[in-house]
């Protein structure tokens, strides 16, 4: 029973770290329409900055700041947010597939930089001994896992309510207006580059925050953790849950991580150890099949934006049509 409780807490904690990352992508794509396929790079920046700030001194690698974990998380978020701001200032005038190519190239550059700057990042050996929240409870696995889960639940709630407030504000409505009809938004005096740059940077901050939390929960990071597969995972989570819906982003993260974890256990039991590469490929295939099924059955995702944006718009249009009809009857 204790082992089951610990595993459940471990599973949910990992899923919620992805939920935070997915919330950042939802702001960029779901609300603003920015096609960012460099998610893995921004998550890596958040993880590495936080790890460097909080780990003890190690010979041959930059570190030793030994700062509190909260400072590390904020530093990781700021690092990713600043990088997004700088990259966005150069690329946000590009559209659709051009922006995707630019962000993917940035992620590849980041991954290669982490791999080669051994004096800062540890190179291919990565960074270990990353402090975990409530590390003093490590002797009690169940209590330790539950305490960490509580921290991640709090982080997800804070991120969710902050982004929900932003997207429901006039600022958030401008983002959706730019996504749907840029020319109409520009006619109202809104600067597309400024608003998109703000959304891109804030989304990057949230991604970096999620990456930092994930690094401190796992306790070890390496460049191989931030391959393009991570970007594929996060995009699948957002599409399955429902792009444009904050609750959908969280739900999608939990569901897709469950499929990923269960399929990993399944293929590991089927394939021998010398065929693990084939097993990893099969995991991606299973995620792709799940994504296709969702797109066929629920084109907008399980909790799509239709329930949060399109439905209220339809009700408003229906009221206007009814009012117009009643006015015509009165005139007659």
C-alpha positions as CSV (number, residue, x, y, z in Angstrom):
1,X,0.0,0.0,0.0
2,X,2.8,2.4,0.9
3,X,4.7,1.6,-2.3
4,X,1.5,2.2,-4.4
5,X,1.0,5.5,-2.6
6,X,4.5,6.6,-3.3
7,X,4.3,5.6,-7.0
8,X,1.0,7.4,-7.4
9,X,2.5,10.6,-5.9
10,X,5.6,10.2,-8.1
11,X,3.4,9.8,-11.2
12,X,1.3,12.8,-10.5
13,X,4.3,15.0,-9.6
14,X,5.9,14.2,-12.9
15,X,2.6,14.8,-14.8
16,X,2.2,18.2,-13.1
17,X,5.7,19.3,-14.1
18,X,4.6,18.7,-17.7
19,X,1.3,20.5,-16.9
20,X,3.2,23.7,-16.0
21,X,5.2,23.4,-19.3
22,X,2.0,22.8,-21.2
23,X,0.4,25.9,-19.7
24,X,3.3,28.0,-21.0
25,X,2.8,26.5,-24.5
26,X,-0.9,27.1,-24.3
27,X,-0.3,30.8,-23.8
28,X,2.0,30.9,-26.8
29,X,0.0,28.7,-29.2
30,X,-3.5,28.3,-27.8
31,X,-4.1,32.0,-27.0
32,X,-1.7,33.8,-29.4
33,X,-1.1,31.4,-32.3
34,X,2.7,31.3,-32.0
35,X,4.0,28.0,-33.4
36,X,6.8,27.2,-31.0
37,X,8.5,23.9,-31.7
38,X,11.5,24.7,-29.5
39,X,9.9,23.8,-26.2
40,X,12.6,21.4,-25.2
41,X,15.3,24.2,-25.4
42,X,13.4,26.6,-23.2
43,X,12.6,23.9,-20.7
44,X,16.3,23.0,-20.6
45,X,17.4,26.6,-20.0
46,X,15.0,26.7,-16.9
47,X,16.3,23.4,-15.6
48,X,20.0,24.2,-16.0
49,X,19.8,27.8,-14.7
50,X,18.0,26.6,-11.6
51,X,20.3,23.7,-11.1
52,X,23.5,25.8,-11.4
53,X,22.1,28.4,-8.9
54,X,21.1,25.8,-6.2
55,X,23.8,23.0,-6.4
56,X,26.9,23.0,-4.2
57,X,30.4,23.6,-5.5
58,X,31.8,20.9,-7.7
59,X,35.3,20.8,-9.2
60,X,35.4,21.5,-12.9
61,X,31.9,23.0,-13.2
62,X,30.3,26.3,-12.5
63,X,28.2,26.2,-9.4
64,X,28.5,26.4,-5.7
65,X,25.9,29.2,-5.3
66,X,23.8,26.9,-3.1
67,X,20.8,29.3,-3.2
68,X,17.3,28.3,-2.0
69,X,15.2,26.3,-4.4
70,X,12.6,29.1,-4.8
71,X,15.4,31.4,-6.0
72,X,16.5,28.7,-8.4
73,X,13.0,28.2,-9.8
74,X,12.5,32.0,-10.3
75,X,16.0,32.2,-11.9
76,X,15.2,29.3,-14.3
77,X,11.9,30.9,-15.3
78,X,13.6,34.3,-15.8
79,X,16.4,32.7,-17.9
80,X,13.9,31.0,-20.2
81,X,11.7,34.1,-20.4
82,X,14.6,36.4,-21.3
83,X,15.8,34.0,-23.9
84,X,12.3,33.9,-25.4
85,X,12.2,37.7,-25.4
86,X,15.5,38.0,-27.2
87,X,14.6,35.2,-29.7
88,X,11.1,36.7,-30.2
89,X,12.5,40.1,-30.9
90,X,14.3,38.6,-33.9
91,X,11.8,36.1,-35.1
92,X,8.2,37.1,-34.2
93,X,7.9,39.1,-37.4
94,X,8.1,35.7,-39.1
95,X,4.9,33.7,-39.6
96,X,3.8,30.1,-39.1
97,X,6.3,27.7,-40.5
98,X,9.1,30.2,-40.5
99,X,8.7,30.8,-36.8
100,X,8.6,27.1,-36.2
101,X,11.9,26.6,-38.1
102,X,13.5,29.4,-36.0
103,X,12.4,28.0,-32.7
104,X,13.4,24.5,-33.6
105,X,16.9,25.8,-34.6
106,X,17.1,27.6,-31.3
107,X,16.3,24.4,-29.4
108,X,19.0,22.5,-31.3
109,X,21.6,25.2,-30.6
110,X,20.7,25.2,-26.9
111,X,21.0,21.4,-26.7
112,X,24.4,21.4,-28.4
113,X,25.6,24.2,-26.2
114,X,24.6,22.3,-23.1
115,X,26.4,19.3,-24.5
116,X,29.7,21.1,-25.1
117,X,30.0,23.6,-22.3
118,X,31.3,21.1,-19.8
119,X,32.7,23.8,-17.5
120,X,29.2,25.2,-17.0
121,X,26.7,22.5,-17.7
122,X,28.7,19.3,-17.0
123,X,28.6,18.4,-20.7
124,X,27.3,14.9,-21.5
125,X,27.6,14.0,-17.8
126,X,25.0,16.5,-16.8
127,X,24.4,17.9,-13.3
128,X,23.6,15.8,-10.3
129,X,23.0,16.3,-6.6
130,X,20.2,18.8,-7.4
131,X,18.4,19.6,-4.2
132,X,14.8,18.5,-3.8
133,X,12.1,20.2,-1.9
134,X,11.7,18.7,1.6
135,X,14.9,16.8,1.2
136,X,14.9,16.1,4.9
137,X,12.0,13.8,4.5
138,X,13.9,11.5,2.0
139,X,14.1,8.8,4.7
140,X,10.3,8.4,4.5
141,X,9.6,7.8,0.8
142,X,5.8,8.1,1.1
143,X,5.9,11.4,3.1
144,X,8.6,12.7,0.8
145,X,6.6,12.0,-2.3
146,X,3.4,13.5,-0.9
147,X,5.2,16.6,0.2
148,X,6.7,17.1,-3.3
149,X,3.3,16.5,-4.9
150,X,1.9,19.2,-2.7
151,X,4.5,21.7,-3.9
152,X,3.7,20.8,-7.6
153,X,0.0,21.1,-7.0
154,X,0.6,24.6,-5.6
155,X,2.8,25.5,-8.5
156,X,0.2,24.4,-11.0
157,X,-2.6,26.2,-9.2
158,X,-0.6,29.5,-9.1
159,X,0.3,29.2,-12.8
160,X,-3.2,28.3,-13.8
161,X,-4.9,31.2,-12.0
162,X,-2.3,33.7,-13.0
163,X,-2.6,32.7,-16.7
164,X,-6.4,32.4,-16.5
165,X,-6.6,36.0,-15.1
166,X,-4.3,37.3,-17.9
167,X,-6.1,35.6,-20.7
168,X,-9.5,36.8,-19.5
169,X,-8.2,40.4,-19.2
170,X,-8.3,42.9,-22.1
171,X,-4.7,41.9,-22.8
172,X,-5.8,38.3,-23.3
173,X,-8.6,39.3,-25.6
174,X,-6.1,41.2,-27.8
175,X,-4.0,38.1,-28.1
176,X,-7.0,36.1,-29.4
177,X,-7.9,38.9,-31.7
178,X,-4.4,38.9,-33.2
179,X,-4.7,35.1,-33.5
180,X,-8.0,35.2,-35.3
181,X,-7.7,38.4,-37.4
182,X,-4.5,40.4,-37.2
183,X,-5.6,43.1,-39.6
184,X,-8.7,43.8,-37.6
185,X,-6.7,44.1,-34.4
186,X,-4.2,46.4,-36.1
187,X,-7.1,48.6,-37.3
188,X,-8.0,49.1,-33.6
189,X,-4.5,50.4,-32.9
190,X,-3.0,47.2,-31.4
191,X,0.7,46.5,-32.2
192,X,1.0,42.7,-33.1
193,X,4.7,42.5,-32.4
194,X,4.5,44.0,-28.9
195,X,1.7,41.7,-27.8
196,X,3.2,38.6,-29.3
197,X,6.5,39.3,-27.8
198,X,4.9,39.7,-24.3
199,X,3.0,36.4,-24.7
200,X,6.1,34.6,-26.0
201,X,8.3,35.8,-23.1
202,X,5.6,35.0,-20.4
203,X,5.0,31.6,-22.0
204,X,8.8,31.0,-21.9
205,X,8.9,32.0,-18.3
206,X,6.3,29.4,-17.4
207,X,8.1,26.7,-19.4
208,X,11.4,27.5,-17.7
209,X,9.6,27.3,-14.3
210,X,8.2,23.9,-15.2
211,X,11.7,22.7,-16.4
212,X,13.3,23.9,-13.1
213,X,10.6,22.2,-11.0
214,X,11.1,19.0,-13.0
215,X,14.9,19.1,-12.6
216,X,14.6,19.5,-8.8
217,X,12.1,16.7,-8.6
218,X,14.3,14.2,-10.6
219,X,17.6,15.3,-9.0
220,X,19.7,14.9,-12.2
221,X,19.6,16.4,-15.6
222,X,21.6,15.9,-18.8
223,X,21.4,17.2,-22.4
224,X,19.8,14.0,-23.6
225,X,16.8,14.8,-21.4
226,X,16.0,17.7,-23.8
227,X,15.8,16.1,-27.2
228,X,13.0,17.0,-29.7
229,X,11.0,14.1,-28.2
230,X,10.2,16.4,-25.2
231,X,8.7,19.0,-27.6
232,X,6.6,16.3,-29.2
233,X,5.3,15.2,-25.8
234,X,4.3,18.6,-24.7
235,X,2.5,19.4,-28.0
236,X,0.6,16.1,-27.8
237,X,-0.5,17.0,-24.3
238,X,-1.8,20.4,-25.4
239,X,-3.6,19.0,-28.4
240,X,-5.2,16.1,-26.6
241,X,-6.3,18.3,-23.6
242,X,-7.6,21.1,-25.8
243,X,-5.6,24.0,-27.2
244,X,-6.7,27.4,-25.9
245,X,-8.1,25.9,-22.6
246,X,-6.0,26.1,-19.5
247,X,-7.8,23.2,-17.8
248,X,-7.4,21.2,-21.0
249,X,-3.6,21.8,-20.9
250,X,-3.5,20.3,-17.4
251,X,-5.8,17.4,-18.2
252,X,-3.8,16.6,-21.4
253,X,-0.5,16.5,-19.5
254,X,-1.8,14.0,-17.0
255,X,-3.5,11.8,-19.6
256,X,-0.6,11.7,-22.1
257,X,2.0,11.2,-19.3
258,X,-0.2,8.2,-18.1
259,X,-0.1,6.8,-21.6
260,X,3.6,7.3,-21.8
261,X,4.3,5.7,-18.5
262,X,2.0,2.7,-19.0
263,X,3.3,2.1,-22.5
264,X,6.8,2.3,-21.3
265,X,6.1,-0.4,-18.7
266,X,4.3,-2.5,-21.3
267,X,7.0,-2.4,-24.0
268,X,9.7,-2.9,-21.4
269,X,8.0,-6.2,-20.4
270,X,7.7,-7.3,-24.0
271,X,11.1,-6.4,-25.4
272,X,14.4,-7.7,-24.0
273,X,17.0,-5.2,-22.7
274,X,19.0,-5.3,-25.9
275,X,16.0,-3.9,-27.9
276,X,15.2,-0.9,-25.7
277,X,15.7,1.5,-28.7
278,X,12.8,-0.3,-30.5
279,X,10.8,-0.1,-27.3
280,X,11.3,3.7,-27.1
281,X,10.2,4.0,-30.7
282,X,7.1,2.0,-30.0
283,X,6.2,4.4,-27.2
284,X,6.2,7.3,-29.6
285,X,4.0,5.3,-32.0
286,X,1.5,4.7,-29.2
287,X,1.4,8.4,-28.4
288,X,0.9,9.2,-32.1
289,X,-2.0,6.7,-32.3
290,X,-3.6,8.3,-29.2
291,X,-3.3,11.7,-30.8
292,X,-4.9,10.6,-34.0
293,X,-7.8,9.1,-32.1
294,X,-8.4,12.3,-30.2
295,X,-8.3,14.4,-33.4
296,X,-10.8,12.1,-35.0
297,X,-13.2,12.0,-32.1
298,X,-12.6,15.4,-30.5
299,X,-11.0,17.8,-33.1
300,X,-10.7,20.6,-30.5
301,X,-9.3,18.3,-27.8
302,X,-11.1,16.8,-24.8
303,X,-11.7,20.2,-23.3
304,X,-11.3,22.4,-26.3
305,X,-11.6,26.1,-26.6
306,X,-15.1,25.8,-27.9
307,X,-16.3,25.5,-24.3
308,X,-14.5,28.6,-23.1
309,X,-14.5,31.0,-26.0
310,X,-16.6,29.9,-29.0
311,X,-19.7,29.0,-26.9
312,X,-20.0,32.4,-25.3
313,X,-19.5,34.1,-28.7
314,X,-22.2,31.9,-30.1
315,X,-24.6,32.9,-27.3
316,X,-23.8,36.6,-27.8
317,X,-24.4,36.2,-31.5
318,X,-27.7,34.4,-30.8
319,X,-28.8,37.3,-28.5
320,X,-28.0,39.8,-31.2
321,X,-30.0,37.8,-33.8
322,X,-33.0,37.5,-31.5
323,X,-32.9,41.2,-30.7
324,X,-32.7,42.0,-34.4
325,X,-35.7,39.7,-35.1
326,X,-37.7,41.3,-32.4
327,X,-36.9,44.7,-33.8
328,X,-38.1,43.7,-37.2
329,X,-41.4,42.4,-35.7
330,X,-41.9,45.6,-33.9
331,X,-41.4,47.6,-37.1
332,X,-44.0,45.5,-38.8
